[in-house]
Amino acid sequence: MDLCLRYGATTVAMELKTWRDSRPDPLTEGLSQLDRYLSGLGLETGWLVIFDQRSNQPPIEDRTYSEAGTTPQGRAVTVIRA
C-alpha cells in the first residue's frame, strides 16, 4: 500500500498507480492490489489514485475526475484519475 493514513479511530488506505505509454490501464491491477490491503486492515473502503502520464494528454486540470469502483471482493473504492 502506498499510503495508510491513521487519525484516531479512522484508517484510510490508498494505492497509487501510474499509467504510462505502451502499458494497459492500471485500474484492474490497482483494485486487486488494494483489495488485499483492505482485507489485511479489516477495511471495507479505500482509495485508488491513477496518474495518467501517457503522452499527448490534456492538462491535468482538464482530465482529473473521480468515480466509484469496486474491488474483486466487493469493497467500495473511490477512484481518482489525474
N, C-alpha and C positions, 0 to 999 in steps of 0.2 A: 504494500500500500504506500502511496506517495505521501499522503497527509492523513494524520489521525489527530483531530482536534478534540481536546477534552476540557470542558468547562463545568465544574461541579458535577452534576449527575448526567450531563449531556455529552455524548460522544458522536462525532461526525467523521465518517470515513470518506476519503476522496482518492480516486485514481486519476492520474493524468496520462494522456496519450498524445503522441504527435503523429499527424497524418502527413507523410512525405510523398514526393513524386514516385511513381512506379510501385507503390505499396497499396494494399487494399485498405478500405475504411476500417479503422481500428475499433469500431463500435462493438462488434460481437466479441472480440478478444477482451476488450475492456470490461464489458458486462460480466463475462465469465470470471475474469480475474477478481473483479470487485465482489462478486457473489461469494467467492471463497473467503475473502477478508471479512465480509459482513457476517458470514456464518461463524467464523472464529471469534468475532467480537460479540456475537449474540444480538446483532442489529438487523432490523428489517428495512432500513432505508440507507441510501448513500448517494454520493455524487460522482459523476464521471465527466471529466473535462477533456475535450478533444481540441487540440490546437492544429488547425489546418495550415500546414507550411508548404503546401503544393505551390508550384509556380503559377503565375497569372491569376491569382485570387484577388477579389476586390479588397478594398481596405478593411481592416479588422472591424471597424465600427459598422460597416455595412453587412458583414457576414456573421456577426455574433448573435446567437439566439439560444433559447433553452427549449427543451422538450422532455416529455415524460418517457422513461424507459423502464424495462422490466428485466431482471436478471433471469437466468435459466431456472432458478428455484423460486421465482415469483416475487422477489423483493423489489420494492419501488425505488427507482433511481432517477434523480434529476440529471439530465444530460445537458451540458453546456458545450456548444460548438463555437469556436472562435477562430 
